């Protein structure tokens, strides 16, 4: 038999309560390891979140996998466990129909049998596994549902294989260091930083995802939107009441997270950071970080009091002049001989990043157009799926490359480029601008202003440089 050339990895998680989306990271890790052990090149990964296969709800990534198999773009599938793939015999029959009609040759499970779908024994094993899983989920779901109802009503945590990020294994005791991280992530998200940029930051930090896998923005979203961190017990997607564990953020804070997320979802804003200096300014009165705090149409940074933030609440500054001042200072610093000396001028420069950003924008525009065509019934759902696939693959690639470039080399090739950079500054996106500023500036302290002053007094801003 010729070697496998384009394997697919499929992962699914059936409930996203309490940030258990982290489970996907583990499924993926184990599947990738198996692929590499087998020497199978992975062509794509398909991840469905928070949807139970047993309930029969649609699984978009599973559908995409079926299309790719039927169009002979995949010749093997790796899944963590047979119950991840299908949980109803009827669904398995559909899968097998597609698989045998196309050239799919192997299905492998991390936990369990290797199944060669091209021979009868393999098919039988797969049907057997599916029948067992279906039977299990039938009785299990009745039994578990009753138990879950009881726990939820009492505000008690439910089990699950992994502790939630921010809490100990007992799921009640707060892990202070992780709780600090959650609060800071929540603040930065509410201030306009993108999930992707926060994920990149987390990846670079010392805080690992529970289970040790990579951080993904889906997992991070799961943590930030969980009712759990606000001390609430959710059950079947609904908040059912106060929980027995301690809250890490307030309910109001969680509401702000949810409302920003809803806003992003409805406006399709992918990178809506609006505050260049979020996380980089400190209050000159009490030393706490300033948060974005718009007043009408005016963007402002402010020291915020209250249980989540603990600031003095007595300092505000209008965003734009501070951002201009700091940007000028950063660009000036990038031109100093000291900085040039501190950095060795390796190559990958900014034009490349700009080109990648442009490519991403083009690809996303194409996806939007396709979606519009589909919505207007000008193409079928199958045509839509097929056309999306190469574009989405390209987007994922570019995003990875871009994240890497932004994370590891915000300053690569920029030393001594302050003047040149200044002309292109406006064309960089905010995430990139922020990365450059943060690479040079540790933080800036904002001193108290004179009441009624019409312009920003530059003396108020005290930068602490990294470089
Ligand atoms: Zn303050």
Boltz pocket constraint, residues with backbone or C-beta under 6 A from the ligand:
constraints:
  - pocket:
      binder: B
      contacts: [[A, 283], [A, 284], [A, 285], [A, 286], [A, 287], [A, 288], [A, 303], [A, 304], [A, 311], [A, 312], [A, 313], [A, 314], [A, 315]]
      max_distance: 6.0
